[in-house]
Each structure stands twice: as C-alpha cells, then as structure tokens.
Amino acid sequence: MTEPLAELASGERRPLARLLTRIENGDPSVRRLLPELFAAGRRGHLVGVTGPPGSGKSTLVSALTGEWRRAGRRVGILAVDPSSPYTRGAIMGDRIRMMEHAADRDVFMRSMASRGELGGLAGTTWLAAAALDAAGFDPIVIETVGAGQSEVEIAGLAETTVVVEVPEMGDEVQAIKAGLLEVADIIAVNKADRPGAEGAARQLRAMLSTAGGRVSREPPPILLTTATTGDGVAALAEAIDRHRSTARDPERARDRARNQLRRALADRALDRASANPGWDEAIEAVARHELDPLTAAEELLP
Amino acid sequence: MDDARSTPIRVLIAKPGLDGHDRGAKVLARGLRDEGFEVIYTGLRQTPEMIVDAAEQEDVDVIGMSILSGAHMALLPRVVELSRSRAMDDVLIAAGGIIPDADVVKLKAAGIAEVFGPGTSIGQIAAYFREHARRTRD
C-alpha cells in the first residue's frame, strides 16, 4: 500500500480532506493514484439524494445520518452546490443543517461546488466518492444540487437514488412531468406534516405504476417523511438498505459501468481534441458559422 | 479549458459564539461568492471546535469569522490554537466585527492574520484573501 492509501485507511480526516482537494482541482497525482484508490474501495453503499430546491434534502440527509450512526456505521457525505456560471464562485450552506453531527468524528462531510457541470453533480464527484469509499465510509451519500427535471446525472453514479419531493408538488400536471421521478429507486415525500402529503403520495403511486420508460423496473416505494421531527426516517433508511442488493444485480451494475465509461471517454476525447493545434481555429470557424460543430469535431479527432 | 481548471479559493465563513446576528456574515458570504470564492457557510453559534472540524473536512484556504458578541478574546485565539494542533498551519485565519483596537493587537499576536472593522468593503477583504491565502498545495 502506498503512503496516500495507508493514510486514507488510517481514518485520519486531514489526508482525506487533502486528497479531495487534489481531486477537485484535477491534480495530476490523482491520475496515478486512481487504480490503487479503486482497488482499495470497500464497496460502501453509494446513495444519491436529489430533489427540487427547498425540498429538505440536507435536513433529510442529516436525519438519515442519525439513523445510520445509531447502527454504528461511518457516514461519508458529499454535498454538491451550484457554482455561479459568471464568477465561478459558490455559497455552500449544507453544513448548517448538519450541525447535529458536527462533533461526530465518524461523520465526514465535504461541500463540493459544481464547477460548471450541469447535471446536478461536479465533474469529480465520482472520484470523491471513490476516495470516501477507500477511507471506509458506508454509506456514502451524495446530495445533488437542487434539481428540476433534467439533473439526472446522479442516477448514473449512485447505486440507490432517493428523490425527495414535497406535498405541494402533488398536483397532477407536475406529477406527469416525470424527469427526476423516472430515475428514483425510492421516493420520499418530505415535509409530510403539511397538508396534502398523503394525497401527493397517492398520486405519485398511481402515476408511477403505469408510467412508460420503466417497464422493466418495479415502481419505487414512496415513503412519507418529516425530516425535522424524524417521522418516517427510520423506514426510509431501511428502504435504502434493502435496495442495496437490487442495486448490485449484474444488469444494474453494467448500466452504471456503461455510464461511467461513457463519461470517461467523453473527457478523454475532449482532452485530446483540445490539445490539437487546430482547436482555436475550429472554435473560430464554428463561431463564424463557417463550419458545423460535428464536422469540426471530426477534424479535431479523426 | 485552462480557465475551467484554475482553482477557486475556498473560504469558511463562521459565526463563533452566541450572538445571533448573522446578516453581516451572510452579506460577506454572498459578496465573496460574487468575487469568485467558494464559500462554505456554517451558520450561527459555532464553537471553536466546530469551526476547526469543518475547516479540516472542507480543507479551506481561509477561515473568516464574524463576531459581534464581545467574546472574541475567548474564542478567536482558540481557533488558531486548534488549527495549529491539527497541522493546519497554512490556513489563513481572519476576523471581522466590532473589536476594540487594543484587542486587535492581541489577536494578531495570537495568530489572527487580520481583523476587518466596520466599513471594510468586500472588495478589500477579497483582495486581502487573494493575496494571502495559499493558492497551491502539496
């Protein structure tokens, strides 16, 4: 075992925090470490939590963390927040809702800015999750940017994707706009102490039992939770744990692998193409409308 | 491509102690975001231990603390001490708020890099962080 990996395995927080920074910054040393990092992974359960802004994702992750800690599990959390497309700055406030676990050395939380990625994650979130796995956290929770209908990147990465909704989403027009709901392995209707929660859950059940696009999959369980009081949170933690074996059947594992490979190939292609001396010229030509983007891409990467 | 790969400075903004006035901290967090920093905002009523725990996990370049309660002499040097005890010597630690001049001298002697009083602009704070925060590590 090389030194960085031994440090990770030691349970010390600083080496892990430092490695996460190198990962986020695209430090070249990470590339060399990657095979070993993956080999050191202990296959902790990779759980995605997504949903619209204000649905209570962070509070729910905090409450779930309480459940897992009572079961003696070490919990790793990556909370992704959006970077400004103009200044590239970000405000990350997820720790405010995680205060309860601030003094717990078996909870590791890291805030990640999305740094220009649009799918609800940062481009390096998968690598950060691999680092938490090598450090022995299980589960590893990834909380996405507040998501609308297209930020479904998380489903290609997480083994179990929890979509958090709130009772107010429950009118049927909203429910038909599937988007995020289609990728849910489990749906939590959070803030269930508000009026309309039962109705919202009923509508979701009715819609998802007949929805197209997921014929080969069981409809996801729909659970009512109130993260602020803890109601329903134990049942949600159980549902997530139960889903782990489903998530690991070979077909689903292949789906995730295909997605990861596709992303890695896209990154590699972009790296190669942008190193081509004709790169700037190709951008100019496309900008002047003299060349279409597909032909330009073929010329840069024959 | 180079642009997308340069690395933003990470700043933890915290409110140590018991005063409940976080408007200034929030304005600063937002202002630093607009200046291109990645700001981790931890909210109110943080103990020095909580602040240093968060800074360690987030591997920030800067800890910025806003304090209006008068308890700065009890809380701020403790943050420096804890950071150093965890080998986080290269983290820039700064404070802002209402702090008497005599205390500013003592805080600087205790390892607080800079104290920003009322009327300091966000631009000045951003410039100071850019100049003094570590940019590259390892």
Interface residues (C-beta under 8 A of the other chain):
Chain A: R13 R14 A17 R18 L20 T21 R22 E24 N25 G26 D27 S29 S83 S84 T87 R88 G89 A90 I91 M92 G93 R95 I96 M99 A102 A103 F108 M109 R110 S111 A113 R115 G116 S274
Chain B: M1 A4 R5 T7 P8 R10 A29 R30 L32 R33 D34 E35 G36 F37 E38 V39 I40 Y41 T42 G43 E49 M50 D53 A54 E56 Q57 E58 D59 R86 A87 M88 R137 D138
